[in-house]
Amino acid sequence: MTDRFDYIIVGAGTAGCVLANRLTADGKHSVCILEAGGRDWNPMLHIPAGFMKTLVDPSVNWLYKTEPSHWTNGRSILAARGKTLGGSSAINGHIYNRGQRLDFDGWAQRGNRGWGYADILPYFRRSERRVGDSDDTYRGRDGGIVVTDPDWHHPLCAAFIEGAVSIGIPRNRDYNGASQDGVGYFQRAIHNGRRVSAARAFLHPAAGRANLTIRTHAHATQILLEGRRAVGIRYMAGGRGGREVELRANKEVILAGGVVNSPQLLQVSGIGPADLLGRLGVPVQHALAGVGENLRDHYAPRMVGRVRGIDTINERARGVRLAAEIAKWMVTRKGILSLSPTVVHCFWKSHEALQTNDLQMTFTPASYKEGVQSQLDDFPGMTVAAWQQRPESTGWVRARSADPLAPPEIQPNYLAHEMDRRVLLGGIRLGRRLLRTAPLAPYFEREEYPGEPAQSDDELLDFARQRGTTTFHLMGTCRMGPASDPSAVVDDQLRVHGLEGLRVVDASIMPTMPSANLNASTLMIGEKGSDLILGRAPPEAVPLAEAG
């Protein structure tokens, strides 16, 4: 027998967890959510500093890799994606960052009705429970994701902020409020020293509902079509070689597998670029040129300074001192185990003539070997990272074969666009300047990377090629846009163009990159997507005059 549900959600990541909660809240609809990974029982998922372990743990991470490219110096780069309940929200860097109004107004200007800043601000507010001083015009107090300020401060963080202010960058206590510009402490999805993933915030509270079925170790392998309508999902229980199961959807199939898995599932199901499907030997069920295209990501080199006269996280995370930090976390839920990987934000401009920031900078009193956040340096270090907020470079996600369990080809084409390189150069130079401000001078011994000899544009770009890496902000592979846009995959109701009963609700629908880490926007997409699916009227838009 084939199980039937009103809605089938493929992927229990950030958006999928929100959808599962909202679609089952009134008890009227039966929902099944499929997750290729397992339950979120691994303790490293819940300790904030556990990201250093889950970043390279195949039990909770797909461990995808990008294709080599010129601007990565021929390197493949880890493209971590969560493979557990909560998805990437269970393994990410905890940062809560929405972006700028212009990002979402830009979405609306591309023909996506209802996606301007005033329209989506109520969904940001609905999803969060902000703890701390903020303007409630912008912030939510009753949602599932608890957003807090750090309760751990380090003299290097204070000195970095003072240094930024000394060169004309204003303090900003709430970059998720009226304006993003400025420097201050990051807000995090951490509460009482524990990670607040989308699973913890939305899925687990709904798990006891009779109309919600959660199936883990269920890897979706095909979207079932009858004519132009999606009618179900075939999945493999337990991974390769497991039992094949079919589910039928009375109402809709909803893809929430994320930026890599959603387009791959479409492609191996015969929905995508006809030439790609032909090369794969997959019969074309519905030609849709944009599936898997428009991939973007933030690419960040990290400037490292060697520290003197004060300890950093590097030393606190070893030997007896680490044991003491573990004990502190177990007793008080405080200390370095309760931290996000970056502590301080700086949103600023690559050129003084700009009206709004185009750079995101991060600072932490720690440093990592080879710039990858899974192993700390052996010396006392501090790090400034920089990236172009709204990259122009685009790439793709493409299935390598008709095998739905084979990792796809992921090519972000980092820095391929000249503007991205120009902005990044401004970020590198600003980052080096920030490490050399007067407030940091007592602690700054020397620059480890890129190192004093690197001064010219070519030398700094070579440093970026050799040591730059992803910030894990992949988006855009099922981009939203009107039917007249040949690269659009879904419309502004998140329905797949040309098909019925099939939507995509995850970060892959973003038409352009927000000036932000992506988890907050993906929560918003899940919230708005649930209203679209249920046909509910949207909340009243915030008048632009109130939105700052």
Helices and strands as residue ranges (DSSP letters): E 3-10, H 14-24, E 31-34, G 43-45, G 48-50, H 51-54, E 64-65, G 70-72, E 78-79, G 87-90, H 101-109, H 117-127, E 128-130, E 145-147, H 155-166, E 182-185, E 190-191, E 194-195, H 198-198, I 199-203, H 204-206, E 212-215, E 218-226, E 229-237, E 243-255, H 258-268, E 271-272, H 274-280, E 286-287, E 293-295, E 299-300, E 302-307, H 313-316, H 319-332, G 336-338, E 344-348, E 359-364, G 369-371, E 381-388, E 395-398, E 409-411, H 418-435, G 438-440, E 444-449, H 457-467, E 469-470, E 502-504, G 507-509, H 519-534
